[in-house]
């Protein structure tokens, strides 16, 4: 428990000041102020790099699966279309002129009856082809429904916020907390991500910017409509990187970190709304418990 005393003298007035400092507390303060934040930043950067790599791999797998599906669907559609065209052509050719059929029936050596019999067999087979055409129409309808379902799933996946809007550390979570201004317990409908001023803020999903303006306690606020009842809000920005009406892809820069509005420091206030209600952004992250920004 060694302690050191420091004396500070003012050369002009001759006044002196004295204070004592222990080695243990000094080391603890140095560790808390410098070593611990540096270690947390290094660990966070490593986690974010790993999460982004996993996201790239998953996107590559999805693109490959979708490519295989589209190729198979196109091949099947082309094959079915070719069969349908050929059946229509045969149906037109079998409808022979009645006078010609009468002449065929008058041919010697049973040639005419054989020709008529063959025609009857062909007509019977074409009736089977008609049933097949109905089946193909049903398959086409099912294929269209499958194609629509896949397109819907892809659009929903693109519209789902699955990354963090900024690289930093979480300074406030979703849920009840003590208000930093009033000291009272209230509900915080967002996640606050603290980082340096001017750092880029990214859109967390594909959508359209419906608001980009100062908004009271939110400060400079960007709001994006992703469809499917999903919207995201990004508050306290220092400046905007997108305008109303812009179509945004996941990872596009929409603004920059600031402390405008009702804020105690530089951070992004990040909200997700689903059909008029807020939800915890952590529920939608691609990888738990953390996922990197762009």
C-alpha positions in Angstrom: 0.0 0.0 0.0 2.8 2.4 -1.0 1.5 6.0 -1.4 3.3 8.9 -3.1 2.9 12.6 -2.2 3.1 15.2 -4.9 3.7 18.9 -4.2 2.9 21.6 -6.8 4.2 25.1 -6.2 3.2 28.3 -8.0 6.3 30.4 -8.7 4.4 33.6 -8.8 2.3 33.4 -5.6 4.4 30.9 -3.8 1.3 28.9 -3.0 1.7 25.1 -2.8 -0.6 22.2 -3.2 -0.2 18.6 -2.1 -2.0 15.4 -3.0 -1.3 11.8 -2.3 -1.8 8.8 -4.7 -1.6 5.1 -4.1 0.0 2.8 -6.7 -2.9 0.3 -6.7 -5.6 2.9 -7.4 -3.4 4.6 -10.0 -3.0 1.3 -11.9 -6.7 0.6 -11.6 -7.5 3.9 -13.2 -5.0 3.5 -16.0 -6.4 0.0 -16.7 -10.0 1.2 -16.7 -9.4 4.3 -18.8 -7.0 2.9 -21.4 -6.3 -0.9 -21.4 -9.9 -2.1 -21.0 -11.5 0.1 -23.7 -8.6 -0.9 -26.1 -9.1 -4.6 -25.4 -12.9 -4.2 -25.9 -12.4 -2.4 -29.3 -10.0 -5.1 -30.5 -12.4 -7.9 -29.5 -15.3 -6.1 -31.1 -13.4 -5.6 -34.3 -12.5 -9.3 -34.4 -16.1 -10.3 -33.8 -17.4 -7.9 -36.5 -14.9 -9.2 -39.0 -15.9 -12.8 -38.4 -19.6 -12.0 -38.5 -19.2 -10.1 -41.8 -17.3 -13.1 -43.3 -20.1 -15.5 -42.3 -22.6 -13.1 -43.8 -20.7 -13.1 -47.1 -20.6 -16.9 -47.1 -24.3 -17.3 -46.4 -25.1 -14.7 -49.2 -23.0 -16.7 -51.6 -24.8 -19.9 -50.8 -28.2 -18.3 -51.2 -27.2 -16.8 -54.6 -26.0 -20.3 -55.7 -29.2 -22.0 -54.6 -31.3 -19.3 -56.3 -29.3 -19.6 -59.5 -29.8 -23.4 -59.6 -33.5 -23.0 -58.9 -34.0 -20.4 -61.7 -32.0 -22.5 -64.2 -34.2 -25.6 -63.4 -37.4 -23.6 -63.5 -36.5 -22.0 -66.9 -35.6 -25.4 -68.3 -38.9 -27.0 -67.2 -40.9 -24.0 -68.5 -39.2 -24.2 -71.9 -39.8 -28.0 -72.1 -43.5 -27.7 -71.2 -44.0 -24.8 -73.7 -42.4 -27.0 -76.5 -44.8 -29.9 -75.7 -47.8 -27.6 -75.7 -46.9 -26.1 -79.1 -46.4 -29.6 -80.6 -49.7 -30.8 -79.4 -51.5 -27.8 -80.8 -49.8 -28.4 -84.2 -50.9 -32.1 -84.3 -54.4 -31.2 -83.3 -54.6 -28.8 -86.3 -53.2 -31.4 -88.7 -55.6 -34.2 -87.7 -58.7 -32.1 -88.6 -58.9 -33.3 -92.3 -61.4 -32.3 -94.9 -64.5 -34.6 -94.8 -64.4 -35.1 -98.6 -60.8 -36.3 -98.3 -61.8 -38.7 -95.5 -64.5 -40.1 -97.9 -61.9 -40.6 -100.6 -59.6 -42.4 -98.2 -62.4 -44.8 -97.2 -62.8 -45.8 -100.9 -59.2 -46.9 -101.4 -58.6 -50.6 -102.2 -56.8 -53.2 -100.2 -58.0 -51.9 -96.9 -55.7 -48.9 -97.3 -58.4 -46.5 -96.6 -59.8 -48.3 -93.5 -56.3 -48.6 -92.2 -55.8 -44.9 -92.6 -59.1 -44.1 -90.9 -58.2 -46.5 -88.1 -54.9 -44.8 -87.6 -56.7 -41.4 -87.6 -59.0 -42.7 -84.9 -56.1 -43.9 -82.8 -54.4 -40.5 -83.2 -57.5 -38.7 -82.2 -57.8 -40.9 -79.1 -54.1 -40.2 -78.3 -54.7 -36.5 -78.8 -57.5 -36.6 -76.3 -54.9 -38.0 -73.9 -52.7 -35.1 -74.9 -55.6 -32.8 -74.0 -55.6 -34.3 -70.6 -51.9 -33.9 -70.4 -52.3 -30.2 -71.5 -54.6 -29.7 -68.5 -52.0 -31.3 -66.3 -49.3 -29.0 -67.8 -51.5 -26.0 -67.2 -51.8 -27.1 -63.6 -48.0 -27.6 -63.3 -47.5 -24.1 -64.8 -49.9 -22.6 -62.3 -48.1 -24.4 -59.5 -44.7 -23.3 -60.9 -46.0 -19.7 -60.9 -47.1 -20.0 -57.3 -43.7 -21.4 -56.3 -41.9 -18.6 -58.3 -44.0 -16.0 -56.5 -43.3 -17.6 -53.1 -39.6 -17.6 -53.7 -39.7 -14.0 -54.9 -41.6 -13.0 -51.8 -39.1 -14.8 -49.6 -36.2 -13.1 -51.3 -37.9 -9.6 -51.0 -38.7 -10.2 -47.3 -35.1 -11.3 -46.7 -33.8 -8.2 -48.4 -36.1 -6.0 -46.3 -35.3 -7.6 -42.9 -32.8 -5.5 -40.8 -30.1 -8.0 -39.9 -26.9 -5.9 -39.3 -26.0 -3.1 -37.0 -26.2 0.5 -38.4 -22.8 1.5 -37.1 -19.6 0.0 -35.7 -19.2 0.8 -32.0 -20.4 -0.5 -28.6 -23.9 -0.7 -27.2 -24.4 2.1 -24.6 -28.1 1.5 -24.0 -30.2 -1.6 -24.7 -33.8 -2.1 -25.7 -36.2 -2.1 -22.7 -36.7 -0.3 -19.4 -33.8 1.8 -18.1 -33.0 4.8 -15.9 -33.4 8.0 -18.1 -30.0 9.8 -18.2 -31.7 13.2 -18.1 -34.5 12.7 -15.5 -33.2 9.8 -13.5 -36.6 8.1 -13.8 -37.3 4.6 -15.0 -38.8 4.6 -18.5 -39.0 2.4 -21.6 -36.2 2.7 -24.2 -37.6 1.5 -27.6 -34.2 1.3 -29.3 -30.6 0.3 -29.1 -28.0 3.1 -28.7 -24.6 2.4 -30.4 -21.9 4.8 -29.2 -18.9 5.6 -31.4 -16.9 8.5 -32.7 -18.5 11.6 -34.2 -18.7 11.5 -38.0 -18.6 7.7 -38.3 -20.8 6.4 -41.2 -24.3 5.1 -40.4 -25.5 2.3 -42.7 -29.0 1.2 -43.7 -29.7 -2.2 -42.1 -32.0 -3.4 -44.9 -33.2 -2.5 -48.4 -36.0 0.2 -48.5 -37.0 3.7 -49.3 -36.2 6.8 -47.3 -39.4 8.4 -46.1 -38.0 11.0 -43.7 -34.6 12.8 -43.4 -35.0 15.9 -41.2 -34.6 17.2 -37.6 -37.2 15.6 -35.3 -37.2 17.0 -31.8 -35.5 14.8 -29.2 -34.3 12.5 -32.0 -32.2 15.2 -33.5 -31.4 14.6 -37.2 -33.4 11.6 -38.0 -33.6 9.2 -41.0 -36.5 6.9 -41.3 -36.6 4.1 -43.9 -39.7 2.1 -45.0 -38.7 -1.5 -45.9 -42.1 -2.7 -46.8 -43.9 -5.7 -45.2 -44.8 -3.3 -42.3 -41.1 -2.8 -41.3 -39.5 0.6 -40.8 -36.2 1.6 -39.2 -35.1 4.9 -37.5 -31.6 6.3 -37.1 -31.4 9.3 -34.7 -28.9 12.0 -33.4 -27.1 12.1 -36.7 -24.5 14.9 -37.3 -25.5 15.2 -40.9 -27.5 13.3 -43.5 -26.2 10.9 -46.3 -29.6 10.3 -48.0 -32.7 12.2 -49.0 -36.4 11.5 -49.0 -37.4 9.2 -51.8 -34.0 7.6 -52.2 -34.0 3.8 -52.7 -31.5 2.3 -50.3 -29.8 -1.0 -50.3 -28.5 -2.8 -47.1 -25.1 -1.3 -46.3 -25.6 2.1 -48.0 -24.5 5.1 -46.0 -27.5 7.2 -44.9 -25.9 9.6 -42.5 -23.1 10.2 -40.0 -22.9 9.7 -36.2 -23.6 12.8 -34.1 -25.1 14.0 -30.8 -28.0 16.2 -32.1 -31.3 16.4 -30.2 -31.6 14.9 -26.7 -28.3 13.1 -26.4 -25.5 12.8 -23.8 -22.8 11.8 -26.3 -22.1 10.7 -29.9 -24.2 7.7 -30.7 -26.9 6.3 -33.1 -30.3 5.8 -31.7 -31.6 2.8 -33.7 -35.2 1.7 -33.7 -37.1 -1.1 -35.6 -40.9 -0.9 -36.1 -43.0 -3.8 -37.2 -46.7 -3.1 -37.9 -46.8 -0.1 -35.6 -44.8 -1.6 -32.7 -41.2 -1.5 -31.8 -39.1 -4.6 -31.5 -35.7 -5.4 -30.1 -33.1 -5.1 -33.0 -31.1 -8.0 -31.5 -34.0 -10.4 -32.4 -33.3 -9.9 -36.1 -29.5 -10.0 -36.2 -28.1 -12.5 -38.6 -25.7 -13.8 -36.0 -26.2 -13.6 -32.3 -25.1 -12.0 -30.1 -23.3 -9.5 -32.5 -23.3 -8.7 -36.1 -21.1 -6.2 -37.8 -22.3 -3.1 -39.7 -21.3 -2.7 -43.4 
